[in-house]
Amino acid sequence: MDHNRIVELATSISQNVAKIDSYLKSNGLSGPSFDIDTPFINGFPEEIGAIRDAVLEANLELSELLLGPKETFVEYQYNYFVCMRALYQYKIPNAFPVGEEATFAQIASNCNCSEVVVRRIMRLAMTNRIFKEVRKGVVVHTATSKALAEDERFRDYVDSEDPSQTGFSLANNTTDTMYQIMGKDPARAQRFSNAMAFRLTGPALKLDFLVDHGPWGSLPAGGTVVDIGGSHGKAMVAIAEKFPSLRFIVQDLPPTIAARRPIPQEFEYCVSFMEHDFFTPQPIIGAAVYLFRWIFHNWPDKHCIRILKNLVPALRQGSRVVVSEICLPEPNTIAVRKERKLRAMDIAMMTMQNAQERDKGEWINLFKRADERFHFVEVVQPEESDLAVIEFIWQE
Ligand SMILES: C[S@@+](CC[C@H](N)C(=O)[O-])C[C@H]1O[C@@H](n2cnc3c(N)ncnc32)[C@H](O)[C@@H]1O
């Protein structure tokens, strides 16, 4: 073991933690904790974001150096996902009130499940700070379990599945895709939509990145932006707020359009909704921009190419296609913690749907295979964002 490295990491952690502490103290902010009243989303201000990231990265490396290769490998918590699924299935977070104590027996009886199973599930969850056993057999909520009990979007996120033509369909004993399955079950579609809304609450997925780094400012007044698979229209509303002279059309499948929540009234003049299946020809001809946010990573190449080919007849000289998705980095070029997150997402897409995340070369190749007239413009990768802004222009 390189002794200098662990000392170097520990020193950097100590120095950076001192800076965070001094920032918190001088701004009258309390220190981080797992207490039930802790805000669920970490409210560290942006000015110390880079210092916090440096501590987390050094901390990860230090832990893994001390664990060594084998323990780092087997540390991976495969069963954690089963545990999360069981919490959802048995509604355990809602089986006792926030702020009160309960025994495993009481919780088991409230969720109609065996006490032994409840105890085993909850004790694994506790290793991730979900619930706390204050005395043997007696538990209370923590900040995370409180959010599971109270925030419907978070609860649904735990139980969410992504589009699939393989595992998900198999598990549902059907050859329908996930979206077809959802189309037949409005309650389930709503749960998925809530889960997506929760997923978007993370700072690395803020819509600001798309607003600040997309081509919106260079579009002519009155130019149309079509958000294909745009769900409830949040992206369009965020862009409309800063670029009010543009016109926005949100397209999605009928059940999603039907179940959407109303947008703020002040955007009704410029944001409209329409039913459209992106596997059929695009009905809005010659828009300035067609946006795909978090669409292509749900589909294998073959299907992405079908989606793009259905867009082609609507494109006119200079139309742009903007993709807001992960752009996988070259190996070892970004912090390990972030790279791990992006690559874990890629594997999740593979195992669930035969889909994938893509790197820059794969994005360019995908569009060229759909049609040679798609010309790559650029990838903008905001440092704090998980999603890049990838732009293509149509040239006859
Ligand atoms: C992962 S969500 C992304 C939603 C939105 N673009 C965002 O960034 O929040 C994928 C969206 O694609 C929509 N979708 C799936 N299949 C579709 C299809 N064939 N035609 C149109 N939309 C579809 C889903 O209803 C869902 O809203």
The ligand as an SDF file (V2000), in Angstrom:
LIG
                    3D

 27 29  0  0  0  0  0  0  0  0999 V2000
  -37.9960    8.9250  -19.2970 C   0  0  0  0  0  0  0  0  0  0  0  0
  -39.4230    9.7900  -19.7100 S   0  0  0  0  0  0  0  0  0  0  0  0
  -38.7590   11.3720  -20.1360 C   0  0  0  0  0  0  0  0  0  0  0  0
  -39.7830   12.4570  -20.0410 C   0  0  0  0  0  0  0  0  0  0  0  0
  -39.2980   13.8750  -20.3370 C   0  0  0  0  0  0  0  0  0  0  0  0
  -38.7230   14.0030  -21.6630 N   0  0  0  0  0  0  0  0  0  0  0  0
  -38.3240   14.3610  -19.2720 C   0  0  0  0  0  0  0  0  0  0  0  0
  -37.1800   14.6760  -19.5870 O   0  0  0  0  0  0  0  0  0  0  0  0
  -38.7320   14.4310  -18.1110 O   0  0  0  0  0  0  0  0  0  0  0  0
  -39.8580    9.1070  -21.2950 C   0  0  0  0  0  0  0  0  0  0  0  0
  -41.1200    9.6710  -21.8920 C   0  0  0  0  0  0  0  0  0  0  0  0
  -41.3350    9.0890  -23.1850 O   0  0  0  0  0  0  0  0  0  0  0  0
  -42.7180    8.9110  -23.3680 C   0  0  0  0  0  0  0  0  0  0  0  0
  -42.9390    7.9100  -24.4170 N   0  0  0  0  0  0  0  0  0  0  0  0
  -42.6860    6.5740  -24.3770 C   0  0  0  0  0  0  0  0  0  0  0  0
  -43.0090    5.9860  -25.5330 N   0  0  0  0  0  0  0  0  0  0  0  0
  -43.4750    6.9660  -26.3360 C   0  0  0  0  0  0  0  0  0  0  0  0
  -43.9510    6.9840  -27.6740 C   0  0  0  0  0  0  0  0  0  0  0  0
  -44.0140    5.8700  -28.4040 N   0  0  0  0  0  0  0  0  0  0  0  0
  -44.3220    8.1650  -28.1830 N   0  0  0  0  0  0  0  0  0  0  0  0
  -44.2580    9.3120  -27.4420 C   0  0  0  0  0  0  0  0  0  0  0  0
  -43.8160    9.3550  -26.1620 N   0  0  0  0  0  0  0  0  0  0  0  0
  -43.4340    8.1910  -25.6280 C   0  0  0  0  0  0  0  0  0  0  0  0
  -43.1890    8.4680  -22.0010 C   0  0  0  0  0  0  0  0  0  0  0  0
  -44.5940    8.6080  -21.8540 O   0  0  0  0  0  0  0  0  0  0  0  0
  -42.3690    9.3900  -21.0810 C   0  0  0  0  0  0  0  0  0  0  0  0
  -43.0660   10.5820  -20.8250 O   0  0  0  0  0  0  0  0  0  0  0  0
  1  2  1  0
  2  3  1  0
  2 10  1  0
  3  4  1  0
  4  5  1  0
  5  6  1  0
  5  7  1  0
  7  8  2  0
  7  9  1  0
 10 11  1  0
 11 12  1  0
 11 26  1  0
 12 13  1  0
 13 14  1  0
 13 24  1  0
 14 15  1  0
 14 23  1  0
 15 16  2  0
 16 17  1  0
 17 18  1  0
 17 23  2  0
 18 19  1  0
 18 20  2  0
 20 21  1  0
 21 22  2  0
 22 23  1  0
 24 25  1  0
 24 26  1  0
 26 27  1  0
M  CHG  2   2   1   9  -1
M  END
$$$$
